[in-house]
Amino acid sequence: MVDKQTAGHDKLGDFAPKFADLNDNVLFGEVWSRESELSAHDRSMITISALISGGNMEQAGHHMTLGKKNGITQKEISEMITHLAFYVGWPKAWSAFNLAKEIWN
């Protein structure tokens, strides 16, 4: 089970309270908690892939850390990024590998 997310509240609660609520309670509270439908490991694989595809490296780094906690191995993240390189672009893969090396080393 995914730990209770408070990043929305902690970082944006005063500035954007509704967004913070949706982030912490709906996205992470309701969607990520549906592990009988899709494991946290698989949700992390999907989320990291989507973030790399969009070039959202700041969020990808956070989700790689979470993915590692959810059991994604160095071999899996390396294979995933290599595969994505051919679909979303070589520069995005390089950027993602730089993040992954920091997290898995």
C-alpha positions in Angstrom: 0.0 0.0 0.0 1.2 3.5 -0.9 2.0 5.8 2.0 -0.3 8.7 2.7 0.7 11.5 0.3 1.0 15.0 1.7 3.1 16.7 -0.9 0.2 18.7 -2.3 -0.7 20.0 1.0 2.9 20.6 2.1 3.9 22.4 -1.1 0.8 24.0 -2.4 -1.8 23.8 0.4 -1.9 27.6 1.1 -1.5 28.6 -2.6 -3.7 26.1 -4.3 -5.8 24.2 -1.7 -8.1 22.4 -4.2 -5.2 21.2 -6.3 -3.5 20.0 -3.1 -6.6 18.2 -2.0 -7.0 16.5 -5.4 -3.3 15.5 -5.5 -3.2 14.0 -2.0 -6.7 12.6 -1.5 -7.9 11.7 -5.0 -4.8 10.9 -7.1 -2.7 9.3 -4.3 -5.5 8.5 -1.9 -8.0 6.9 -4.2 -6.3 6.0 -7.5 -3.0 4.8 -6.2 -4.6 2.8 -3.4 -6.5 0.5 -5.9 -3.8 -2.2 -5.7 -6.2 -5.0 -6.3 -6.7 -3.6 -9.8 -3.1 -2.7 -10.5 -0.1 -3.1 -8.2 1.9 -0.1 -6.9 4.9 -1.5 -8.9 2.9 -1.5 -12.1 1.4 2.0 -11.4 4.9 3.3 -10.9 6.1 1.8 -14.2 3.2 3.4 -16.0 3.6 6.7 -14.3 7.3 6.9 -14.9 6.8 6.1 -18.5 4.2 8.8 -18.9 6.3 11.4 -17.2 9.4 10.5 -19.3 7.3 10.6 -22.5 6.1 14.1 -21.6 9.6 15.3 -20.7 8.4 16.0 -17.1 11.7 15.1 -15.5 11.2 16.9 -12.2 8.1 14.7 -11.5 9.8 11.7 -13.0 12.6 11.9 -10.4 10.1 11.9 -7.6 8.2 9.0 -9.1 11.5 7.0 -9.8 12.2 7.3 -6.1 8.7 6.1 -5.3 9.0 3.4 -8.0 12.2 2.1 -6.4 10.3 1.8 -3.1 7.6 0.0 -5.0 10.1 -2.6 -6.1 11.3 -1.4 -9.5 14.8 -2.8 -10.0 17.7 -1.1 -11.7 17.5 -3.6 -14.5 13.8 -2.8 -15.0 14.2 0.9 -15.0 17.1 0.6 -17.4 15.2 -1.6 -19.8 12.1 0.6 -19.6 14.1 3.8 -20.5 15.9 2.0 -23.3 12.6 0.9 -24.7 11.1 4.3 -24.4 14.0 5.9 -26.2 12.8 4.6 -29.5 9.2 5.8 -28.9 9.6 9.2 -27.1 13.1 10.4 -28.1 16.7 9.9 -27.4 17.2 13.2 -25.5 14.4 12.3 -23.1 15.9 8.9 -22.5 19.3 10.5 -21.7 17.7 12.8 -19.2 15.8 10.0 -17.6 18.9 7.9 -17.3 20.7 10.7 -15.6 17.9 10.7 -13.0 17.8 7.0 -12.7 21.5 6.7 -12.1 21.3 9.0 -9.2 18.4 7.1 -7.6 19.5 3.5 -8.2 23.2 4.1 -7.4 
